[in-house]
Amino acid sequence: MKKIGIDARMYGAELNRGIGRYIEKLLDYLVQLDCDNEYFIFLRRNNFDLFNPPVENFTKVLLDIPWYSVAEQVKLPLLLRQYNLDLMHFPHFNAPIFYAGKYIVTIHDLIMTHFPSSRATTGNVFVYKQKVKIARWLVKQAARSAQAIITPTFYIKNEVASKLSVPSDKIIPIYEGVDKLSEQASDLSNWPITKPFFLYVGSAYPHKNLEMLIQAFQKFNRKKNFQLVLVGRFDFFYQRLMDVIGNDSDIIIRPASNAELVSLYRRAELFVFPSLAEGFGLPPLEAMSQGCPVVASRASCLPEVLGKAALYFDPLSCDSLIISWQKIIEDKSLRDKLVRLGYARAEQFQWDKMAKQTLSLYQQLLP
């Protein structure tokens, strides 16, 4: 029996969105798949009670060290050394540079490399720029020291290989999965939706390109026949977006419960994803799984992930996006085709497959 450690300090989709969901799903399925190895799952105080493995070969360890901290770089490797691990998995680029054991790192994207804009921070711009420099250096060190690197797409594999000068053969693309959303749909009676609507789900970070989306919608919707629903946590970035929206009552911003999200996907005229950069791109796959036609930017990894099941547009052109909307609204056969292809495409991405491939990589690297 070999000892495997997993840094789960970001565990939980509610706490840490994409990375938290990735760790959560990985552990959910590893518990079912591997009874031969001993696992040590390192958690923080705020998520320690969220993970409760039903098997004896998984042990929770409280390791309440903040990520991106000095303690993470200095104290964390000393604490990990106590467990005499045969393999460690850091599911984010913040692997401690002083960790001397064998490890795997997951690099989800290099968005900070592409979009180090001061608009991506709520704090001091100078401090942010220093953090960007440190993060770039850390991801490069983690990539070079790791025995293997997991990326969510081949697109990110190629970026990591070229931008971080890492041998391509140590980078293993492993696709993520699509969440099984509840079949219990909400009636949306408390939502101010009174017209056919377009839907977006996700954050409002600058690289998500929502300002262009809003400009295109306002240009398209001069006759006020549609609404645009933006689903996400109402944070600083969405608050800043309100200045772009102005007093346009046809644009709705609010978070949604799981049941409400199901109803929104099923009732929307289409799902729009204008992002300039993604590591994987889960929301459009979720939309496809619920029968919603998808319009997506022809950028980053999105054509790789969505394949022929989406209608693509130039993310730098409002007119290109508007033409895509018009095609779906006016061509029922195209809409039906995208729905049919979308169902099939979403089925190809399964969390259990991701966990099996990750476990296979563990086994290849274990002594």
C-alpha positions as CSV (number, residue, x, y, z in Angstrom):
1,M,0.0,0.0,0.0
2,K,1.5,3.3,-1.1
3,K,0.9,6.7,0.5
4,I,-0.7,9.4,-1.6
5,G,-1.3,13.0,-0.5
6,I,-3.8,15.4,-2.0
7,D,-3.7,19.1,-1.2
8,A,-7.5,19.7,-0.7
9,R,-7.2,23.1,1.0
10,M,-9.4,24.5,-1.8
11,Y,-11.9,21.7,-1.6
12,G,-15.6,22.6,-2.2
13,A,-17.3,24.3,-5.2
14,E,-19.1,26.7,-2.9
15,L,-15.9,28.0,-1.5
16,N,-13.5,28.0,-4.4
17,R,-15.6,27.6,-7.6
18,G,-13.8,25.7,-10.4
19,I,-10.8,24.4,-8.5
20,G,-12.9,23.5,-5.5
21,R,-15.3,21.6,-7.7
22,Y,-12.4,19.8,-9.4
23,I,-10.9,18.6,-6.1
24,E,-14.4,17.7,-4.7
25,K,-15.2,15.5,-7.7
26,L,-11.7,13.9,-7.8
27,L,-12.0,12.8,-4.2
28,D,-15.6,11.7,-4.5
29,Y,-14.6,9.2,-7.2
30,L,-11.2,8.2,-5.9
31,V,-12.9,7.0,-2.7
32,Q,-14.9,4.6,-4.9
33,L,-12.1,3.6,-7.2
34,D,-9.0,3.0,-5.0
35,C,-9.0,0.7,-2.0
36,D,-5.4,-0.3,-2.5
37,N,-3.5,2.9,-1.5
38,E,-3.5,5.0,1.6
39,Y,-4.6,8.6,1.1
40,F,-3.9,11.7,3.2
41,I,-6.3,14.5,2.4
42,F,-5.0,17.9,3.6
43,L,-7.8,20.4,4.4
44,R,-8.3,23.8,6.0
45,R,-10.5,24.6,8.9
46,N,-13.3,26.1,6.8
47,N,-13.7,22.9,4.7
48,F,-12.6,20.2,7.0
49,D,-16.1,19.1,7.8
50,L,-17.2,19.1,4.1
51,F,-15.2,16.0,3.2
52,N,-16.1,12.8,5.1
53,P,-14.7,9.7,3.4
54,P,-16.7,6.5,4.1
55,V,-13.6,4.3,3.8
56,E,-10.6,3.7,6.1
57,N,-7.8,4.2,3.6
58,F,-8.7,7.9,3.3
59,T,-7.5,10.1,6.2
60,K,-8.4,13.7,6.7
61,V,-5.6,16.0,8.0
62,L,-6.2,19.5,9.3
63,L,-3.6,21.7,7.6
64,D,-4.9,25.3,8.0
65,I,-2.3,27.1,5.9
66,P,-3.6,29.9,3.6
67,W,-2.8,29.4,-0.1
68,Y,-0.5,31.9,-1.8
69,S,1.2,32.6,1.6
70,V,4.7,32.5,2.9
71,A,3.7,29.7,5.2
72,E,2.5,27.7,2.2
73,Q,6.0,27.9,0.8
74,V,8.0,27.4,4.0
75,K,5.8,25.5,6.5
76,L,3.8,23.3,4.3
77,P,6.6,21.2,2.9
78,L,7.9,20.6,6.4
79,L,4.5,19.4,7.6
80,L,4.0,17.2,4.5
81,R,7.4,15.5,5.1
82,Q,6.1,14.0,8.3
83,Y,3.8,11.7,6.3
84,N,6.5,10.1,4.2
85,L,4.4,10.3,1.1
86,D,5.2,8.3,-2.0
87,L,3.3,10.8,-4.2
88,M,1.7,14.2,-3.6
89,H,-0.9,15.8,-5.8
90,F,-1.1,19.6,-5.8
91,P,-4.4,20.4,-7.8
92,H,-3.3,24.0,-8.4
93,F,-0.1,25.6,-9.4
94,N,0.8,26.7,-5.9
95,A,3.1,23.8,-5.1
96,P,5.7,24.7,-2.5
97,I,9.0,25.3,-4.1
98,F,10.8,23.6,-1.2
99,Y,8.8,20.4,-1.3
100,A,11.4,17.7,-2.1
101,G,9.1,14.7,-2.6
102,K,7.7,13.3,-5.8
103,Y,4.6,15.2,-6.9
104,I,2.0,15.9,-9.6
105,V,0.6,19.4,-10.2
106,T,-2.6,20.4,-12.0
107,I,-2.3,23.6,-14.0
108,H,-5.9,24.6,-15.0
109,D,-5.0,27.6,-17.1
110,L,-2.4,30.4,-17.7
111,I,-5.0,33.2,-17.6
112,M,-2.9,35.3,-15.3
113,T,-0.2,35.2,-18.0
114,H,-2.6,36.5,-20.6
115,F,-4.6,39.0,-18.6
116,P,-2.5,40.5,-15.8
117,S,-4.7,43.7,-16.0
118,S,-5.1,45.9,-13.0
119,R,-8.8,45.7,-13.6
120,A,-8.6,42.0,-12.4
121,T,-8.0,43.1,-8.8
122,T,-10.0,44.9,-6.1
123,G,-6.9,45.9,-4.2
124,N,-3.7,48.0,-4.6
125,V,-2.5,47.9,-8.2
126,F,1.2,47.8,-7.2
127,V,0.7,44.9,-4.8
128,Y,-1.3,43.1,-7.5
129,K,1.5,43.4,-10.1
130,Q,3.9,42.0,-7.6
131,K,1.6,39.1,-6.9
132,V,1.3,38.4,-10.7
133,K,5.1,38.2,-10.9
134,I,5.3,35.8,-8.0
135,A,2.5,33.7,-9.4
136,R,4.2,33.4,-12.8
137,W,7.4,32.4,-11.1
138,L,5.7,29.8,-8.9
139,V,3.8,28.2,-11.7
140,K,7.0,27.9,-13.7
141,Q,8.8,26.3,-10.8
142,A,6.0,23.9,-10.1
143,A,5.8,22.9,-13.7
144,R,9.5,22.2,-14.0
145,S,9.9,20.3,-10.6
146,A,6.8,18.1,-11.0
147,Q,7.1,14.5,-12.2
148,A,3.9,15.1,-14.2
149,I,1.5,17.9,-15.0
150,I,-2.2,17.5,-15.5
151,T,-4.0,20.0,-17.7
152,P,-7.8,20.1,-18.4
153,T,-7.3,20.4,-22.2
154,F,-4.7,19.8,-25.0
155,Y,-4.9,23.6,-25.6
156,I,-3.5,24.3,-22.1
157,K,-1.0,21.5,-22.5
158,N,0.4,23.2,-25.5
159,E,0.4,26.6,-23.7
160,V,2.2,25.1,-20.7
161,A,4.8,23.4,-22.9
162,S,5.6,26.6,-24.9
163,K,5.2,29.3,-22.3
164,L,6.8,27.5,-19.3
165,S,9.5,25.6,-21.4
166,V,8.3,22.2,-20.1
167,P,8.8,18.9,-22.1
168,S,5.5,18.0,-23.7
169,D,5.7,14.4,-22.8
170,K,5.4,15.1,-19.0
171,I,2.1,17.0,-19.6
172,I,-1.1,14.8,-19.4
173,P,-4.4,16.3,-20.6
174,I,-7.3,14.9,-18.6
175,Y,-10.7,16.4,-19.4
176,E,-13.0,17.4,-16.5
177,G,-16.7,16.5,-16.2
178,V,-20.1,18.0,-16.4
179,D,-22.1,18.2,-13.2
180,K,-25.3,16.2,-13.0
181,L,-27.7,19.0,-12.3
182,S,-30.9,18.4,-10.3
183,E,-33.9,17.3,-12.3
184,Q,-36.0,19.3,-9.9
185,A,-36.5,22.6,-11.8
186,S,-37.8,25.8,-10.2
187,D,-40.7,27.8,-11.7
188,L,-38.6,31.1,-11.6
189,S,-41.7,32.9,-10.3
190,N,-39.5,35.3,-8.4
191,W,-37.4,36.2,-11.3
192,P,-38.2,39.4,-13.4
193,I,-38.2,37.4,-16.6
194,T,-41.0,38.6,-18.9
195,K,-39.5,38.0,-22.4
196,P,-37.5,35.4,-24.3
197,F,-33.9,35.6,-22.8
198,F,-30.3,34.9,-23.5
199,L,-28.3,33.3,-20.6
200,Y,-24.8,33.6,-19.3
201,V,-23.5,31.7,-16.2
202,G,-20.1,32.5,-14.6
203,S,-18.0,35.2,-13.1
204,A,-17.5,38.7,-14.3
205,Y,-13.7,38.8,-14.4
206,P,-12.3,40.9,-17.2
207,H,-11.2,38.0,-19.3
208,K,-14.9,36.8,-19.4
209,N,-15.5,39.6,-21.8
210,L,-18.9,40.6,-20.4
211,E,-18.6,44.3,-21.3
212,M,-18.5,43.3,-25.0
213,L,-21.5,40.9,-24.4
214,I,-23.5,43.8,-22.9
215,Q,-22.6,46.2,-25.7
216,A,-23.6,43.6,-28.3
217,F,-26.9,42.9,-26.5
218,Q,-27.9,46.5,-26.2
219,K,-27.1,47.0,-29.9
220,F,-29.1,43.9,-30.8
221,N,-32.1,44.6,-28.5
222,R,-33.1,48.0,-29.7
223,K,-36.7,46.8,-30.2
224,K,-36.7,45.5,-26.6
225,N,-37.9,42.0,-27.6
226,F,-35.4,40.0,-25.4
227,Q,-33.7,40.0,-22.0
228,L,-30.2,39.0,-21.0
229,V,-29.8,37.0,-17.8
230,L,-26.3,37.0,-16.2
231,V,-26.0,34.4,-13.4
232,G,-23.2,34.7,-10.9
233,R,-22.2,35.8,-7.4
234,F,-22.8,39.6,-7.1
235,D,-19.2,40.6,-6.3
236,F,-17.0,43.6,-7.0
237,F,-16.7,42.6,-10.7
238,Y,-20.4,42.4,-11.2
239,Q,-20.9,45.6,-9.3
240,R,-18.5,47.3,-11.7
241,L,-20.4,45.8,-14.6
242,M,-23.5,47.7,-13.5
243,D,-21.9,50.9,-14.7
244,V,-21.8,49.5,-18.2
245,I,-25.4,48.3,-18.0
246,G,-26.8,51.6,-16.8
247,N,-30.6,51.6,-16.4
248,D,-31.2,48.8,-18.9
249,S,-34.0,46.8,-17.2
250,D,-33.7,44.1,-19.8
251,I,-30.4,42.9,-18.3
252,I,-30.8,40.8,-15.1
253,I,-27.9,40.0,-12.8
254,R,-28.4,37.6,-9.8
255,P,-27.2,34.3,-8.4
256,A,-29.2,31.1,-8.9
257,S,-29.9,28.0,-6.9
258,N,-29.3,24.6,-8.5
259,A,-33.0,24.2,-9.3
260,E,-33.3,27.7,-10.7
261,L,-30.2,27.1,-12.9
262,V,-31.8,24.0,-14.4
263,S,-34.9,26.0,-15.3
264,L,-32.8,28.9,-16.7
265,Y,-30.9,26.5,-19.0
266,R,-34.1,24.8,-20.2
267,R,-36.0,28.0,-20.8
268,A,-33.3,30.2,-22.4
269,E,-33.4,30.9,-26.1
270,L,-29.6,30.3,-26.1
271,F,-26.6,30.2,-23.9
272,V,-23.8,32.7,-24.7
273,F,-20.2,32.4,-23.6
274,P,-18.0,35.3,-24.8
275,S,-14.8,34.4,-22.8
276,L,-11.4,35.4,-24.1
277,A,-9.6,32.6,-22.2
278,E,-10.6,29.4,-20.4
279,G,-8.9,26.3,-19.1
280,F,-11.8,24.1,-19.7
281,G,-15.2,26.0,-20.0
282,L,-17.8,24.1,-17.9
283,P,-20.9,26.3,-18.1
284,P,-21.5,25.9,-21.9
285,L,-21.3,22.1,-21.4
286,E,-23.8,22.3,-18.5
287,A,-26.1,24.3,-20.8
288,M,-25.8,21.6,-23.5
289,S,-26.6,18.9,-21.0
290,Q,-29.9,20.7,-20.4
291,G,-30.9,21.1,-24.0
292,C,-29.8,24.8,-24.4
293,P,-28.1,25.8,-27.7
294,V,-24.7,27.4,-27.2
295,V,-23.1,30.4,-28.8
296,A,-19.4,30.6,-27.8
297,S,-16.3,32.6,-28.6
298,R,-13.8,31.0,-31.0
299,A,-11.1,31.5,-28.4
300,S,-8.7,29.5,-26.2
301,C,-9.8,25.9,-25.6
302,L,-13.5,26.4,-26.3
303,P,-13.5,24.9,-29.9
304,E,-11.6,21.8,-28.5
305,V,-14.1,21.3,-25.7
306,L,-17.4,22.2,-27.4
307,G,-16.5,20.7,-30.8
308,K,-19.2,21.0,-33.5
309,A,-22.0,21.4,-30.8
310,A,-21.6,25.2,-30.6
311,L,-22.0,28.1,-32.9
312,Y,-18.8,30.3,-32.7
313,F,-18.2,34.0,-33.0
314,D,-15.3,36.4,-32.9
315,P,-15.1,37.5,-29.2
316,L,-13.7,40.9,-30.3
317,S,-16.6,41.7,-32.5
318,C,-20.1,42.8,-31.4
319,D,-21.4,42.3,-34.9
320,S,-20.1,38.7,-35.1
321,L,-21.9,37.9,-31.9
322,I,-25.2,39.5,-33.1
323,I,-25.1,37.5,-36.3
324,S,-24.8,34.3,-34.3
325,W,-27.8,35.2,-32.2
326,Q,-29.8,36.0,-35.3
327,K,-28.9,32.7,-36.9
328,I,-30.2,30.7,-33.9
329,I,-33.4,32.7,-33.5
330,E,-34.3,32.6,-37.2
331,D,-33.2,29.1,-38.1
332,K,-35.1,26.4,-36.1
333,S,-33.3,23.6,-37.9
334,L,-29.9,25.0,-36.8
335,R,-31.2,25.4,-33.2
336,D,-32.5,21.8,-33.2
337,K,-29.2,20.5,-34.5
338,L,-27.2,22.4,-31.9
339,V,-29.4,21.0,-29.1
340,R,-29.0,17.4,-30.4
341,L,-25.2,17.7,-30.8
342,G,-25.0,19.4,-27.4
343,Y,-26.6,16.5,-25.6
344,A,-24.1,14.1,-27.2
345,R,-21.2,16.4,-26.5
346,A,-21.9,16.9,-22.8
347,E,-22.1,13.1,-22.3
348,Q,-18.5,12.8,-23.4
349,F,-17.2,14.6,-20.3
350,Q,-17.6,12.5,-17.1
351,W,-16.1,13.1,-13.7
352,D,-15.6,9.4,-13.1
353,K,-13.5,9.2,-16.3
354,M,-11.4,12.1,-15.0
355,A,-10.8,10.3,-11.7
356,K,-9.9,7.0,-13.4
357,Q,-7.4,8.7,-15.6
358,T,-5.9,10.6,-12.7
359,L,-5.6,7.4,-10.7
360,S,-3.9,5.7,-13.6
361,L,-1.3,8.5,-13.6
362,Y,-0.8,8.0,-9.9
363,Q,-0.1,4.3,-10.4
364,Q,2.3,5.0,-13.2
365,L,4.4,7.3,-11.0
366,L,4.3,5.2,-7.8
367,P,7.5,3.4,-7.0
